[in-house]
Every structure is written in structure tokens, then in C-alpha cells.
Amino acid sequence: MREINWRELSIRDYLHMLNRRKWALIIPFVLVVGSAVPLMRYMTPVYQASTTLVAEEVSRGNVLRGVAQIPVPPGEGFELVQQRMMSRRLLMQVADKLKLREYLQGKQRGEIADTGFVSFLRKKWVTLLEKLKLKKPREEITDEDIVRYLRDCISLKRRSRVIEIRVLNSNPKLTM
């Protein structure tokens, strides 16, 4: 049986091992950095804003400081409050306040630079479809487009009487 001779490794031994295995270290590093940089360049940043509302039946004594409250008439369900919050009338008021129609029309015309990889592919796909005459370019953004856009961006989560509103968007001004 062979006896194993354990000796302490010196710095020279470590440097020799690194020199022998340098390609095993360099190639994965170059591949990771080489694939991460273009991905980071073309990924669309996503901004998130959230708020919490408490839905309570109307009474005089139930005031919480620091928390937004929605007055709920007695007997009205919280589902109805959520429906009201996502109603077309309220969403159009939000769209008018944010000047969302102008934003979406500018984005459609390409005036607003969107560096996201997905939007880059989408633009190329739409351009290809328009060249093949399979899709007509849209001239005007309708109210339905705006409502659909807002409903896609906003999500409501209900936990008992607490309603959490989350907004996800690639534009930080629209997220706030």
C-alpha cells in the first residue's frame, strides 16, 4: 500500500494549479459576462408601485391614521368596491389625469424609446406583418385600448378588508 505524503501547499503550487486550469476559469467567466451584458442592455426595466387600502363600512369611529380608507355603504360587498375601482369610468379618469392617450400614441409612433428586448422583437414582428399586409397599422388609440392597458398594468389583491393595488410598468412616471 502506498503512503500518501501530505505536505503544505505553497503559493507557488496554487499559482501553478491556476495556470494549468486557467481556461477552465476564463471560458465560463467570458460566457457568463458575454451573455449577461447584451441581455441587460435589451431587457426592459419594470417598475412597481403599490398601495394598501382598507374597505370599511361607514361609521364615525373607525378612522385609521396613515391608511387610506374606502367608505363602503352598509350591505355593499367588497367585491363591488373592487369592481368600482376597475370600472371603465374610473380608469378613464386615471388615463386622462396621466395623459395616457398621448403616451400610448407616442409609443405607437415610435417617439418614445423603449429599449426592451421584447418590445424590440414586437416592433420587428409588427413591421414584418405590416409589410406582408397581414396587419394594418393602427391610426388611433381607442378608449378600449386604454382601459385594457390599465387593467393589464393594475392588479388588485384582496385579503379580508384590505385591498392591495399593484401597478407594474416599464415607464416610471406611469407607475407612480
N, C-alpha and C positions, 0 to 999 in steps of 0.2 A: 504494500500500500504506500502511496506517495504521500509525503508530508507537505502540507501547504505552508508556505513561508509568508507570513503576513508582515509586511513592512509598511511603514507610513509612506503615504504618497506625498511627494513634494509638489511644489508649484510647477516645476518643470514637467512632471508627469501629467498633471492636469492640463497644461498647455499642449502637450504632445497629443493627449486624447482629443482635445478640442480641435486641434489641427487636422487629425485624422478624420474626424466626423464633421468637419466644417460644412460640407454640402448637405448633410442631413439636418443641419440647423438653418442654413441660409435659404434653401429651397422652400420649406414651409413658411418661413417669415416673408419671403418675397411674394409667395402665392397669396397669403392672407392679406398683406398690405395692398398688393396689386389688385385684388378683387374688392377690398373694402373701400378704397378711395373712389372708384367710379360709382359704386353703389351709394355711398354717402353723397356724392355730387348730384345724383339724379333722383334721390328719394325726396318726396315731398314732406316737409315738416308738418306735423299735426299738432295743433294747439287745442287745449281742453280748458273749458271753464265750467264750473259747477256751482250750484246754489241749492240751498235747502229751504223748503217752505213747510210750514205747519198748517194743516187744514183743520180748523176747529169750528164747532158750532158757535153761532153768535151769542155772546153773553157779555156782561160787563166786567166780570172779574178775571177772565182768562187772558191776560196780556203777558207775553213773554218778551223780555227785553233782549234785543240783539238778534232776534229770529223773525224773519218775515212771516206774516200770517195771512192766510186767505180766509175771509169770513165765509162760512158755509151756513146757509139758512137751515133751520131745523127740519129734519126729514129728508134733506137732499143728500144723496150718496156722494162719496168721494170720487167715484168713477165719473160722475157728471162733472165734477170740478176738473178732472183731467181732460175730459172731452172739451170743456170750455177753453182750457189752456191751449189745446191743439186745434181749436176751431179756425176756420178759414179767415174769419173777420179779425181775430186777434193776431194771427200770423201775418196778415196783410198790413196791419198797423205796425208790427215789428219790421216788416220789409220796407215800409215807407220811411220809418224812422232811421233805418240803417242805409237807406238808398240802395237797396239790394238789386233793384231792376237795372240801374246804371252799372253796378258792379258786374252782374251776370252778362249784360250785353257787351261790356268792355272785354270780359274774359272770352266771350264767344268770338269777338272780332280779333282776338289775339293781342289786344292792347296791354293786358295785364300779364306780365311774365310769370309763368308757372314753370318752375324748373323740375318738377317732379317727373320721375321716370314713367309712372303710369299715365300721367297727362300727356307726356311726350308720345307714348305709344298710341294713346287715344287720338291725338291730333293726326298722327300718321295714318291711322285706320280710317278716320272720318275723311281725310283728304283722299285716300285711295277709293273709298266708297263714292265720294262726290265725282271723282274722275271717271269711275265706271258707271256713273249716272244711276246708282242704286239708292242714293240718299240725296235729297235736295238740301242745300244749305238753308238754315233757318234764318229768317229775317228778324222776327220779333219774338221776344220772350213773353210768354203769356202768364197770367196770374196763376194758372195751374202749375206751370213750371216753377214758379217762385214758392208756392205752397208745398209742392213735392220736395223741393230743395231744402226748405226749412224743416219739414218733417223728417227728412233723412239726416239732417245735422243734429236735431234735438232728440234726446231720449229722456223719457220720464220713468222714474223708478219709484214705486210706492211701497213704503214699509209702514204699516198701520196708518197713522195720521200724517206721517212725514212724507213729503214728495220731494224727490231729488231731481233736479233738472241738470242735464249734462249737454254741453254743446261741443262738438268736435268739428274742426275746420282747418284748412290749410292757411287761411288768412287770419292773422291775429286780431285785426280790427273787427272782423265779423264775429269772432269767437267771444270777444268781450261784450 
